[in-house]
Amino acid sequence: MKKNLIFITVILIAVIGLGMWYINNNKKESDENPSVLPTLITSVSYICKDNKTIEASFYKGEVKLVAPGEMPQPTGSVKIILSDGRNFDLAQTISADGSRYANNDESFVFWSKGNGALVLENNAQKSYIGCIILAKDTGTLPNVYSDIGVGFSIRYPIDYILNTSYKYQALGPGKDISGVKFTVPVSLTKGTNLSNFDTGVSIENISAIQNCNAGLFVDSSINTKIINDNGIDYSFVVTSEGAAGNRYEEQVWAIIGTNPCIAIRYFIHSTSIENYPKGKVLEFDRASLLKQFDEIRKSLTIQ
């Protein structure tokens, strides 16, 4: 019995020793040859011409050391899903501008530059053209509009009315400003003194402008100010006027440095509450309306 106990003890010690050796040896090999799995950096949605979309997930790879004077070796990757059903896992390649990714024979290249993306198939742009990052849906802005020519995308509420033929004409003859407008629905104004005829948010642009400022979109005699909101520098101006029981308030947020000069205009048309029988019409919720307009403005992405 005693001999058996000694034998079992020896076996246990040998097994424990072997296990410790295995763990230490593997730890040493792991330290000398680390295996780093790709780490997700961010996921981005792009909208392109003809409402085609790209879902892109960017990954960071293992850092590779290079000798002094040598070019850094990119190790990142991107997984993209196209709206036509195709998907690609692309390795990052050397690029002097932006982040470039390609498959093995470079028949498909995805090139991310700022808020835009270039897609090349056999060295030519084919199906995915003018791609711009699309702001994520916060839950209240499911609709999407993009203008590839001007170079922007924006989200807006599902029941707002889209007008792609919109022109701002309040500056007088020959001074029309083109753009697109999202007008509030009747459901938002019903029972209040807010007009659904022209209240809304418009995205306007003036071509070939070196000094983009809000004064270009209103009476130039009105003073503007600089506002940084959500990391964007705006030239901002607010105007208000009344006539025949109507009140018109405008806010213009021009994005400094854009060319063409791009501005977001809030237009709020309300009527005098005093003109209605007492208790029949409610004063519209200005703070709530401005909050919704701000959400639309902050979803704007430009190339």
C-alpha positions in Angstrom: 0.0 0.0 0.0 2.8 2.4 1.0 4.7 1.6 -2.3 1.5 2.4 -4.3 1.1 5.7 -2.6 4.7 6.7 -3.3 4.3 5.7 -6.9 1.1 7.8 -7.3 2.8 10.7 -5.7 5.8 10.5 -8.1 3.4 10.4 -11.0 1.5 13.4 -9.8 4.7 15.4 -9.4 5.8 14.4 -12.9 2.5 15.5 -14.4 2.5 18.8 -12.6 6.1 19.5 -13.6 5.3 18.6 -17.2 2.3 20.9 -17.2 4.3 23.8 -15.8 7.0 23.3 -18.4 4.4 23.3 -21.2 2.8 26.5 -20.0 6.1 28.3 -19.5 7.4 27.2 -22.9 4.2 28.3 -24.7 4.2 31.6 -22.9 7.7 32.2 -24.0 6.9 31.3 -27.6 3.8 33.6 -27.4 5.9 36.5 -26.1 8.5 36.0 -28.9 5.9 35.5 -31.7 2.7 37.5 -30.7 -0.4 36.8 -32.8 -2.6 39.9 -32.9 -6.1 39.6 -34.2 -7.4 42.5 -36.2 -9.2 45.1 -34.0 -12.3 46.9 -35.3 -11.7 50.6 -35.5 -15.1 51.8 -36.8 -18.0 50.9 -39.1 -19.1 53.4 -41.7 -22.0 53.7 -44.2 -21.5 55.4 -47.6 -24.1 56.5 -50.0 -23.2 56.8 -53.7 -24.8 57.9 -57.0 -28.2 56.3 -57.7 -28.6 55.6 -53.9 -26.2 52.7 -54.0 -24.6 52.0 -50.6 -21.5 50.6 -49.1 -21.1 49.3 -45.5 -17.4 49.4 -44.5 -15.8 48.0 -41.3 -12.2 49.2 -40.8 -9.8 47.0 -38.8 -6.4 47.7 -37.3 -3.7 45.0 -37.9 -0.5 44.1 -36.1 2.1 46.8 -36.0 5.2 45.9 -38.0 8.6 47.4 -37.1 10.7 48.7 -40.0 14.3 49.9 -40.2 14.9 53.6 -40.0 14.3 55.3 -43.4 12.0 52.5 -44.7 8.4 53.0 -45.6 5.9 51.9 -42.9 4.1 48.7 -43.9 0.3 49.1 -43.6 -1.4 46.1 -41.9 -5.0 47.3 -41.6 -7.9 45.9 -43.5 -11.5 46.7 -44.5 -14.6 44.5 -44.9 -17.1 46.0 -47.3 -20.6 45.0 -48.2 -22.1 46.5 -51.4 -25.8 47.1 -52.0 -25.6 44.8 -55.0 -24.8 41.9 -52.7 -21.1 41.6 -53.2 -18.7 41.7 -50.3 -14.9 41.9 -50.1 -12.2 41.5 -47.4 -9.4 43.9 -48.6 -5.9 44.4 -47.2 -4.6 47.9 -46.7 -1.9 49.0 -49.2 0.6 51.9 -49.3 -1.0 55.2 -50.1 0.2 58.8 -50.1 -3.3 60.1 -49.6 -6.1 58.6 -47.6 -6.4 54.9 -46.8 -6.2 52.5 -49.8 -7.4 48.8 -49.7 -7.3 46.2 -52.5 -7.7 42.5 -53.2 -4.8 40.4 -54.3 -4.8 41.2 -58.0 -6.0 44.8 -57.4 -9.0 44.3 -59.6 -11.1 45.9 -56.8 -9.8 48.9 -54.9 -11.6 50.8 -52.1 -10.0 54.2 -51.3 -11.2 56.1 -48.3 -10.4 59.9 -48.4 -11.8 62.1 -45.7 -15.6 61.8 -45.8 -15.6 60.3 -49.3 -14.6 57.0 -50.9 -13.3 56.0 -54.3 -14.2 52.6 -55.7 -12.2 51.3 -58.7 -13.0 48.1 -60.5 -10.3 47.1 -63.0 -8.8 50.6 -62.6 -12.1 52.4 -63.5 -15.0 53.9 -61.6 -18.1 51.8 -62.6 -21.0 51.1 -60.2 -20.1 53.1 -57.1 -19.5 56.8 -57.9 -19.3 59.9 -55.7 -19.6 58.0 -52.4 -20.0 60.1 -49.2 -20.2 59.0 -45.6 -23.7 58.8 -44.3 -24.4 60.0 -40.8 -25.8 57.2 -38.5 -29.6 57.1 -37.9 -30.3 58.4 -34.4 -33.8 56.8 -34.6 -35.5 60.0 -35.7 -33.9 60.6 -39.1 -34.5 57.5 -41.2 -34.7 59.2 -44.6 -31.6 60.0 -46.6 -30.8 62.5 -49.3 -27.5 63.0 -51.1 -26.3 65.4 -53.7 -23.2 64.0 -55.5 -22.7 67.2 -57.6 -22.4 69.5 -54.6 -20.9 66.7 -52.5 -23.1 66.2 -49.4 -25.4 63.7 -47.7 -28.0 64.4 -45.0 -30.8 62.6 -43.0 -34.3 63.9 -42.3 -37.5 62.7 -40.6 -39.7 60.3 -42.4 -42.7 62.6 -42.8 -40.9 65.8 -43.9 -41.6 66.8 -47.5 -38.7 66.9 -49.9 -38.4 69.6 -52.5 -35.4 69.2 -54.9 -36.5 72.2 -57.0 -36.3 74.6 -54.1 -34.9 78.1 -54.6 -34.5 80.8 -51.9 -35.9 84.0 -53.5 -36.1 86.5 -50.7 -33.0 88.5 -51.7 -34.6 89.9 -54.8 -34.6 89.4 -58.6 -31.5 87.7 -60.0 -30.3 86.6 -56.5 -32.0 83.2 -56.2 -30.1 80.6 -54.2 -30.5 77.0 -55.3 -30.7 74.1 -52.9 -33.0 71.4 -51.5 -35.6 71.8 -48.8 -37.3 69.6 -46.2 -40.6 71.1 -45.2 -42.4 70.1 -42.0 -45.5 68.0 -42.3 -49.1 69.1 -41.5 -49.1 66.7 -38.5 -46.4 68.8 -36.8 -48.3 72.1 -37.2 -51.9 71.0 -36.7 -53.6 72.9 -33.9 -50.8 75.4 -33.6 -49.8 78.8 -35.0 -46.9 77.2 -37.0 -47.2 77.2 -40.8 -46.6 74.0 -42.7 -46.5 75.9 -46.0 -42.8 77.0 -45.8 -41.4 76.1 -42.4 -38.5 73.7 -42.7 -34.8 73.2 -43.3 -33.0 73.9 -46.6 -29.5 73.1 -47.7 -28.3 75.8 -50.1 -25.1 76.5 -52.0 -23.4 79.4 -53.8 -20.7 78.4 -56.3 -17.1 79.6 -56.6 -16.9 81.3 -53.2 -13.5 81.7 -51.4 -14.9 83.2 -48.2 -17.9 81.2 -47.2 -20.1 83.1 -44.7 -23.7 83.4 -43.7 -23.9 87.0 -44.9 -24.0 85.7 -48.5 -27.4 84.1 -47.8 -29.2 87.1 -46.1 -29.1 90.9 -46.2 -25.3 91.5 -46.2 -25.7 94.4 -43.7 -26.6 91.9 -40.9 -23.7 91.0 -38.6 -22.6 87.4 -38.5 -20.7 85.5 -35.9 -18.5 82.4 -35.7 -19.9 79.3 -33.9 -18.1 76.0 -33.4 -20.8 73.3 -33.0 -20.1 69.5 -32.9 -16.5 70.2 -34.2 -17.6 72.3 -37.2 -16.9 76.0 -37.7 -20.0 77.9 -38.9 -20.6 81.5 -39.9 -24.0 82.1 -38.2 -26.7 84.7 -38.5 -30.3 85.0 -37.3 -33.0 87.3 -38.6 -36.6 87.9 -37.7 -39.4 90.1 -39.1 -43.1 90.4 -39.0 -45.8 91.4 -41.5 -49.6 91.3 -41.5 -49.9 88.9 -38.6 -47.1 86.7 -39.8 -43.7 86.2 -38.2 -40.7 84.9 -40.1 -37.5 83.7 -38.3 -34.4 82.5 -40.2 -31.2 81.0 -39.0 -28.3 80.5 -41.4 -25.4 78.2 -40.6 -22.8 78.5 -43.4 -19.9 76.0 -43.2 -16.7 77.9 -43.2 -14.1 76.8 -45.8 -16.6 75.1 -48.1 -16.5 75.8 -51.9 -19.1 75.9 -53.2 -20.3 77.6 -50.0 -22.8 75.4 -48.3 -25.3 76.7 -45.7 -28.2 75.2 -43.7 -31.1 77.5 -43.4 -33.8 77.2 -40.7 -37.1 78.9 -41.9 -39.8 79.3 -39.3 -43.1 80.8 -40.3 -45.7 81.4 -37.6 -48.8 83.5 -37.2 -49.8 85.8 -34.4 -51.5 83.7 -31.7 -53.6 86.8 -30.8 -55.5 86.6 -34.1 -57.2 83.4 -33.1 -60.1 82.8 -30.7 -58.7 82.2 -27.2 -57.9 78.6 -26.6 -58.5 77.5 -30.2 -54.9 77.5 -31.3 -51.8 76.6 -29.3 -48.4 78.4 -29.5 -46.0 76.0 -31.3 -43.1 74.5 -29.4 -40.2 76.5 -30.7 -37.6 74.7 -28.6 -38.7 71.3 -29.8 -38.8 72.4 -33.4 -35.2 73.9 -33.2 -34.0 70.6 -31.6 -35.3 68.7 -34.6 -33.8 71.2 -37.0 -30.5 70.9 -35.2 -30.6 67.1 -35.6 -31.0 67.4 -39.3 -28.2 69.9 -39.6 -25.8 67.8 -37.5 -26.4 64.8 -39.8 -25.0 66.7 -42.8 -21.8 65.3 -44.2 -19.7 67.0 -46.9 -16.9 65.6 -48.9 
